[in-house]
């Protein structure tokens, strides 16, 4: 496809929120551009618009551009249009989705009858977030956890959800964007039917401290929605009738939903529950190996994380030192898997004692949001300041987040998963980054080449899911750190100061090069600095093919990190 290509003049950053129709359309276009149209060379920028051709469908689409991006992650504004013999015709989000569905069907040779329903569910989720939004509470950190009204910009249906009873009222009762806070459902379980492990006994004490139970029983708090989903399971009903499980009902202090929906904050801890609800692409359930693996990783990573904390005192990991679940025997005498996993609970470290005095933790995804949905947003942190302060803020942020992730990989063979929802940035009173916290051991993996002795200590069913080979691990690091995380935060800063985009990418390159110069510049890092294409997770194609997230592939994006690319981008700003 050929067309006159230009870099349109950047419009100001948006001051209001878009409609649900535009959110869903723009998100779908983001995925289409990244995973299908750009790799097939079916796009062009022309007269302030992005053009995307669907060659199999025989359609030409157009959307207005607010700002272009060196990574191709452009900012859109307004509706999408389709070219017709009579000119450009506006498309509703569903018409756009039908075009994409038809193109993907012709492209793959298979249909996906779930696709439109998942987009409709996401549209409903965005609509509810826009119309039912309560006022924020007084806790700024929790406000940031609950600010993601629109979800992942590069997932086709980021606000979709499916489960029994997943109606609007039920979702609002438990969803972070509805600022949900609620009491847990407490079960007293005869202790012989409890399975648990702890790298730190104090983590189990957190659970036990939530409420009293009769002698000979152990407290098992549950997510109230999960209890509703599982309460009619025959084995559970029989255990309740026998008195081996006592339903104590909702009790204790309220817990608050965080960005992941099923991880709740309260009692100075985070409790990560299973939730048999399909959100975006995954059933949000703690698999058996994830329950045991979280505690094992907390043990195995003690020494590497201590080394990283000493070398990079501005960063820390929130560990997951305990799990507890229900282990009722099934017909074969072994613990019933559906209940073992369904009631599985992981205890994650709280923030007290980790966050430095005087700092406020904020979810990086809310800082980086395209739209200012909370006081955590970068526009609020920079508070109208000029480009010099924006560059200072960016440089400070990069030097907190980037070096420890690289050191974990190269020095310890540990693959962290620093995507936007897995990082908290702690800011000082002036809004400047002063500390970074990483979380969620579910996505943390080990490279067997450097950790063979540690992995040999584990059962195969735990060690297997805990490992990546070196290339897969590097792709995951680069995707999470550069594409999912830093490029999105960079885009939010560039929305405020568009002329800074080349300089912001140059600072990313500088921080990567600083690490390389100090550590012998390993070949994979040298290739990154040379401008090799960057891996981007293919969420649209994964969803279309109905694959699990762990089977997701990558598409490759042209990198803005090469010196010649940055030099040309900087020259174009001054023309």
C-alpha positions in Angstrom: 0.0 0.0 0.0 1.4 3.4 -0.9 0.3 6.8 0.2 1.9 10.2 1.0 3.4 9.7 4.4 3.8 12.6 6.8 4.2 13.3 10.5 1.0 15.3 11.4 1.3 18.1 13.8 0.6 16.8 17.3 -2.6 17.8 19.0 -2.7 18.6 22.7 -3.1 15.7 25.2 -6.7 14.9 25.8 -8.3 16.7 28.7 -11.5 14.6 28.9 -12.4 10.9 28.5 -13.4 9.3 25.3 -16.7 7.5 24.7 -16.9 3.7 25.1 -17.4 3.4 21.3 -14.1 5.2 20.6 -12.2 3.3 23.3 -13.2 -0.1 21.9 -12.5 1.0 18.3 -9.1 2.5 19.1 -8.0 -0.5 21.1 -9.0 -2.8 18.2 -7.2 -0.6 15.7 -4.1 -0.7 17.9 -4.1 -4.5 17.8 -4.9 -4.6 14.0 -2.1 -2.2 13.2 0.5 -3.9 15.4 -0.2 -7.5 14.6 -1.7 -7.7 11.1 -1.7 -4.5 9.0 1.8 -3.2 9.7 3.6 -6.6 9.3 1.7 -7.0 6.0 2.7 -3.5 4.9 -1.0 -2.4 4.6 -0.8 0.9 6.4 0.2 4.5 5.7 0.0 7.9 7.4 -1.6 10.4 5.1 -2.9 14.0 5.7 -3.2 13.5 9.5 -4.9 10.1 9.3 -3.8 6.5 9.6 -4.9 4.3 6.7 -5.3 0.5 7.1 -6.2 -1.7 4.2 -7.8 -5.1 4.8 -6.8 -6.8 1.5 -8.8 -10.0 1.9 -11.9 -8.1 3.0 -11.4 -5.5 0.3 -11.8 -2.6 2.7 -9.9 0.6 3.4 -10.2 2.1 6.9 -9.2 5.5 8.2 -8.8 7.1 11.6 -7.6 10.6 12.6 -4.3 10.8 14.3 -3.6 12.9 17.4 0.0 12.0 17.4 2.3 9.6 15.6 4.8 7.3 17.4 8.3 6.2 16.6 7.3 2.7 17.7 4.1 2.8 15.6 1.9 3.0 18.7 0.0 6.0 17.4 -2.6 8.0 19.2 -6.0 8.1 17.6 -8.9 10.5 17.9 -12.5 10.2 16.9 -14.3 7.3 15.1 -13.0 5.0 12.4 -14.2 5.4 8.8 -14.5 3.1 5.8 -14.0 4.2 2.2 -17.1 3.8 0.0 -17.8 4.9 -3.6 -19.5 8.0 -2.1 -16.6 8.9 0.2 -15.7 8.1 3.8 -18.4 6.6 6.0 -18.2 6.5 9.8 -18.1 3.1 11.3 -19.5 2.1 14.7 -17.3 -0.1 16.9 -19.3 -3.2 16.0 -19.1 -2.6 12.3 -15.3 -2.2 12.7 -15.2 -5.4 14.7 -17.1 -7.2 12.0 -14.6 -6.0 9.4 -11.7 -7.3 11.5 -13.5 -10.6 12.2 -14.0 -11.1 8.4 -10.4 -10.2 7.6 -9.0 -12.6 10.3 -11.3 -15.4 9.1 -10.0 -15.1 5.6 -6.5 -14.7 6.8 -6.5 -17.8 9.0 -9.1 -20.0 7.3 -10.9 -20.5 10.6 -13.7 -18.6 12.3 -14.0 -17.5 16.0 -17.6 -17.3 17.1 -16.5 -15.9 20.5 -14.8 -12.8 19.1 -17.7 -10.4 18.7 -19.2 -11.5 22.1 -15.9 -10.8 23.8 -15.6 -7.3 22.2 -19.2 -6.6 23.3 -18.4 -7.7 26.8 -15.4 -5.3 26.8 -17.6 -2.5 25.5 -20.1 -3.1 28.3 -17.2 -3.0 30.8 -15.9 0.3 29.5 -19.5 1.7 29.4 -20.1 0.7 33.0 -16.7 2.2 34.1 -17.6 5.5 32.4 -21.2 5.7 33.7 -20.9 4.1 37.1 -17.7 5.7 38.3 -17.8 6.6 42.0 -15.6 9.3 43.5 -12.1 8.3 44.6 -11.3 7.5 48.2 -8.7 9.2 50.3 -6.0 6.6 49.7 -3.9 7.8 46.7 -2.2 4.4 46.2 -5.5 2.5 46.0 -6.9 5.2 43.7 -4.1 4.3 41.3 -4.8 0.6 41.5 -8.5 1.3 40.6 -7.9 3.8 37.8 -7.6 1.5 34.8 -11.0 2.2 33.2 -10.1 1.1 29.7 -7.4 -1.6 30.2 -4.6 -2.8 28.0 -4.3 -0.6 24.8 -3.0 -3.6 22.8 -5.5 -6.3 23.8 -8.7 -6.5 21.7 -11.1 -7.0 24.6 -9.3 -5.8 27.7 -12.5 -5.3 29.8 -14.2 -8.5 28.8 -15.3 -11.0 31.5 -17.3 -14.2 31.4 -18.5 -16.3 34.2 -21.7 -17.5 35.8 -23.5 -14.4 37.1 -21.0 -11.9 35.6 -23.7 -9.3 35.1 -23.1 -5.6 35.5 -24.2 -5.5 39.2 -22.0 -8.4 40.1 -19.0 -7.0 38.3 -19.5 -3.6 39.9 -19.5 -5.2 43.4 -16.0 -6.6 42.9 -14.3 -4.6 40.1 -11.4 -2.2 40.7 -12.7 0.4 38.3 -15.9 0.5 40.4 -13.7 1.1 43.5 -14.9 -2.1 45.0 -14.2 -2.8 48.7 -15.8 -5.7 50.5 -15.5 -8.3 53.3 -14.1 -11.7 52.7 -16.1 -14.9 53.0 -14.6 -16.9 55.9 -14.5 -20.7 56.0 -13.4 -22.7 59.0 -11.8 -25.9 57.7 -10.9 -28.9 59.8 -7.1 -28.6 59.8 -6.4 -31.9 58.2 -8.1 -30.7 55.1 -5.9 -27.6 54.7 -2.9 -27.6 52.4 -0.4 -24.8 52.9 3.3 -23.8 52.8 5.2 -20.8 54.0 8.7 -19.4 53.4 7.9 -17.1 56.3 5.4 -18.2 59.0 4.4 -14.6 59.6 2.6 -14.7 56.2 0.3 -17.4 57.4 -0.2 -15.5 60.6 -1.6 -12.7 58.5 -4.4 -15.0 57.4 -5.0 -16.4 60.9 -5.2 -12.9 62.3 -8.3 -12.2 60.1 -10.7 -14.0 62.5 -11.2 -16.7 65.1 -12.2 -20.3 64.3 -13.1 -23.3 66.5 -10.4 -25.4 67.9 -9.1 -28.0 65.4 -10.0 -25.8 62.5 -8.0 -23.4 60.3 -9.3 -20.2 58.8 -9.6 -20.1 55.0 -10.7 -16.7 53.7 -12.2 -16.7 50.2 -13.1 -14.2 47.6 -16.9 -13.8 48.0 -17.5 -14.0 44.3 -15.4 -17.2 44.0 -17.4 -18.7 46.9 -20.6 -18.0 45.0 -19.2 -19.7 41.9 -18.1 -22.8 43.8 -20.5 -23.2 46.8 -22.6 -25.8 45.0 -19.7 -28.2 44.3 -20.8 -31.6 45.7 -17.6 -32.3 47.6 -17.8 -28.9 49.3 -21.5 -29.3 50.1 -20.8 -32.7 51.6 -18.0 -31.3 53.7 -20.2 -28.5 55.0 -23.0 -31.1 55.9 -20.4 -33.2 57.8 -19.1 -30.2 59.7 -15.6 -30.5 58.2 -16.1 -27.0 56.6 -18.0 -24.3 58.4 -19.3 -21.3 56.4 -18.8 -18.3 58.7 -20.1 -15.9 56.2 -18.7 -12.4 55.4 -16.5 -11.2 58.2 -13.8 -8.8 59.2 -12.4 -5.7 57.6 -13.0 -4.8 54.0 -10.4 -5.6 51.4 -10.0 -3.5 48.3 -9.8 -4.8 44.7 -6.5 -3.9 42.9 -5.8 -3.7 39.2 -5.7 -7.5 38.7 -9.3 -7.8 40.1 -8.6 -11.0 42.1 -5.7 -9.6 44.2 -7.1 -7.8 47.1 -5.4 -5.3 49.5 -6.0 -5.2 53.2 -4.5 -6.1 56.6 -1.2 -4.7 55.3 -0.9 -7.6 52.8 -2.1 -8.6 49.4 -4.2 -11.7 49.0 -4.2 -13.2 45.6 -7.3 -15.4 45.2 -8.4 -17.7 42.5 -11.4 -16.4 40.5 -13.2 -18.6 38.0 -13.9 -15.7 35.8 -12.4 -15.3 32.3 -11.0 -11.8 32.2 -9.4 -10.7 28.9 -7.9 -14.0 27.8 -7.5 -16.0 30.9 -9.4 -17.8 33.6 -8.0 -16.1 36.7 -7.3 -19.2 38.8 -4.2 -20.2 40.8 -3.1 -23.5 39.4 -1.7 -26.0 41.8 1.9 -25.5 40.5 1.4 -21.7 40.9 0.5 -22.0 44.5 3.5 -24.1 45.4 5.7 -22.3 42.9 5.1 -18.9 44.5 6.4 -20.0 47.8 9.3 -22.0 46.3 10.3 -19.0 44.2 10.3 -16.8 47.3 12.7 -19.3 48.8 14.9 -19.7 45.7 15.1 -16.0 45.0 16.1 -14.9 48.4 19.8 -14.7 47.6 19.5 -13.2 44.1 17.0 -10.6 45.3 19.2 -9.7 48.3 22.0 -9.1 45.8 19.8 -6.9 43.6 18.5 -5.0 46.7 22.1 -4.3 47.8 23.2 -3.1 44.3 20.0 -1.2 43.4 18.7 0.2 46.8 15.9 2.0 45.0 14.2 -1.2 44.1 12.5 -4.1 45.9 10.4 -7.2 45.1 7.1 -8.0 46.8 7.5 -11.6 47.7 4.8 -14.3 47.9 5.8 -16.2 51.0 2.8 -18.4 51.7 -0.2 -20.2 50.2 -3.2 -21.9 51.8 -6.0 -23.8 50.2 -8.7 -26.5 50.6 -7.6 -30.1 50.2 -10.8 -32.2 50.3 -10.1 -35.7 49.0 -11.9 -36.8 45.9 -13.0 -40.3 44.9 -9.3 -41.4 44.3 -8.3 -40.2 47.7 -6.2 -37.3 46.4 -7.1 -33.7 46.9 -9.8 -32.6 44.5 -8.1 -30.4 42.0 -11.0 -28.0 41.2 -11.4 -27.1 44.9 -7.6 -27.1 45.6 -7.1 -24.6 42.8 -10.4 -22.8 43.2 -9.9 -21.9 46.8 -6.1 -21.4 46.5 -4.9 -18.2 48.2 -1.4 -16.7 47.9 -0.1 -14.2 50.4 2.0 -11.3 49.0 4.0 -8.9 51.0 2.4 -5.7 52.0 3.7 -2.2 51.5 4.5 -1.3 55.1 8.2 -1.8 55.8 9.0 -1.8 52.1 8.0 1.6 50.9 10.5 4.2 52.1 9.2 6.9 54.5 7.7 9.9 52.8 7.1 8.2 49.5 3.7 7.3 47.9 3.4 4.1 45.8 1.5 4.4 42.6 0.7 1.8 39.9 2.8 2.5 36.9 0.0 1.5 34.5 -2.1 4.4 35.9 0.9 6.8 35.6 1.2 5.7 31.9 -2.5 5.7 31.0 -3.4 7.4 27.7 -6.1 9.4 29.6 -5.8 11.0 33.0 -8.1 8.8 35.1 -6.5 9.4 38.5 -4.1 11.7 40.5 -1.4 9.1 39.7 -1.3 10.1 36.0 1.9 11.6 34.7 0.2 14.9 33.8 -0.7 15.2 37.5 2.8 14.3 38.7 4.4 16.8 36.3 1.7 19.4 37.1 2.1 21.6 34.1 5.9 21.8 34.3 8.0 22.2 31.2 10.0 19.7 29.1 13.2 20.0 31.2 11.4 18.6 34.3 9.7 16.0 32.2 13.1 14.7 31.0 14.4 14.8 34.6 11.4 12.7 35.8 11.9 10.2 32.9 15.7 9.8 33.6 15.0 9.2 37.2 12.4 6.6 36.5 14.5 4.7 33.9 17.4 4.4 36.3 15.2 2.9 39.0 13.5 0.3 36.7 15.9 -0.7 34.0 19.2 -1.8 35.6 17.8 -4.3 38.2 15.7 -6.0 35.5 18.8 -6.4 33.3 20.9 -7.6 36.2 18.3 -10.1 37.2 18.5 -11.6 33.7 22.2 -11.4 32.9 23.6 -12.0 36.4 21.1 -14.4 38.0 19.2 -16.0 35.1 16.0 -14.6 36.6 13.3 -13.4 34.2 11.2 -10.7 35.9 7.9 -9.7 34.3 8.0 -5.9 34.7 4.9 -5.0 32.7 2.9 -1.9 33.7 0.6 -3.7 36.2 3.5 -5.4 37.9 5.5 -2.3 38.9 4.8 0.4 41.5 6.7 3.6 41.4 7.0 5.4 44.7 7.2 9.2 44.3 8.3 11.9 46.7 6.3 15.0 47.7 7.3 16.7 44.5 6.1 13.8 42.4 9.6 12.5 41.4 10.3 8.8 41.2 12.4 7.6 44.2 11.7 3.9 44.5 10.4 1.0 42.3 8.6 -2.1 43.5 8.2 -5.3 41.4 5.5 -7.8 42.1 3.7 -11.0 40.9 5.9 -14.1 41.0 3.5 -15.9 38.6 5.3 -14.4 35.7 8.8 -14.7 37.1 10.9 -17.5 35.5 14.3 -19.0 35.9 16.8 -19.8 33.1 17.9 -23.4 33.6 21.4 -22.7 32.3 22.1 -20.6 35.4 19.8 -22.2 37.9 20.1 -25.9 37.3 21.1 -26.7 40.9 18.1 -24.8 42.3 15.6 -26.3 39.8 16.8 -29.8 40.7 15.5 -29.3 44.2 11.9 -29.0 42.9 9.4 -31.5 41.7 9.2 -31.6 37.9 5.6 -30.3 37.7 6.7 -27.2 39.6 10.1 -26.7 38.0 8.8 -27.0 34.5 6.4 -24.1 34.4 9.0 -22.0 36.3 11.6 -22.1 33.5 12.2 -20.3 30.2 15.1 -20.9 27.9 17.4 -18.0 27.4 15.8 -16.6 24.2 12.3 -16.9 25.4 13.2 -15.3 28.6 15.0 -12.4 26.8 11.9 -11.9 24.6 9.8 -11.7 27.7 12.1 -9.2 29.4 12.3 -7.0 26.4 8.5 -7.1 25.7 7.5 -6.4 29.3 10.1 -3.8 30.0 10.4 -1.9 26.7 7.2 -2.5 24.7 4.5 -3.0 27.3 6.0 -0.7 30.0 8.5 1.9 29.0 7.1 2.7 25.5 3.7 3.3 27.0 5.0 5.6 29.8 7.1 7.3 27.3 4.0 7.9 25.1 2.2 9.5 28.1 5.1 11.9 28.6 5.3 12.6 24.9 1.6 13.4 24.9 2.5 16.4 27.1 5.6 17.4 25.2 5.5 15.8 21.7 8.8 17.2 20.6 10.5 15.3 23.3 9.8 11.8 21.9 13.2 11.3 20.3 15.0 12.6 23.4 13.0 10.2 25.6 13.9 7.2 23.5 17.5 8.5 23.4 17.5 8.4 27.2 16.3 4.8 27.2 19.2 3.9 24.9 21.6 5.8 27.2 20.5 3.8 30.3 20.8 0.5 28.4 24.2 1.5 27.1 25.3 2.6 30.7 24.5 -0.9 31.9 26.2 -2.5 29.0 29.4 -0.4 29.5 29.5 -1.4 33.1 28.9 -5.1 32.5 30.6 -6.1 29.3 27.6 -5.5 27.1 26.3 -9.0 26.6 25.5 -9.9 23.0 21.7 -9.7 23.4 22.0 -6.2 24.9 24.4 -5.2 22.1 21.8 -6.4 19.5 19.1 -4.3 21.3 21.3 -1.2 21.1 22.0 -1.9 17.4 18.2 -1.6 16.8 17.1 -5.2 16.3 13.2 -5.5 16.1 11.4 -5.5 19.4 9.1 -8.4 20.4 5.5 -7.4 21.0 3.0 -9.9 22.4 0.3 -10.8 19.8 -2.8 -10.5 21.9 -5.2 -10.2 19.0 -3.9 -13.3 17.2 -3.7 -15.2 20.4 -7.3 -14.4 21.2 -8.4 -15.2 17.6 -6.6 -18.6 17.8 -8.1 -19.2 21.3 -4.7 -20.0 22.7 -3.7 -19.7 26.4 -1.6 -16.7 27.2 1.4 -18.9 27.9 1.2 -20.0 24.2 1.2 -16.4 22.9 3.6 -15.5 20.2 5.3 -12.3 19.3 5.3 -9.9 16.4 8.4 -7.8 15.7 8.3 -4.0 15.8 10.8 -1.7 14.2 13.0 -0.4 17.0 13.5 3.3 17.7 16.7 2.5 19.7 19.3 2.5 16.9 21.5 5.6 16.8 20.7 6.5 13.2 16.9 6.2 13.8 17.1 8.5 16.8 19.3 11.0 15.0 16.8 11.2 12.1 13.9 11.5 14.5 15.6 14.3 16.3 16.3 16.2 13.0 12.7 15.9 12.0 11.6 17.6 15.2 13.7 20.6 14.4 12.7 21.0 10.8 
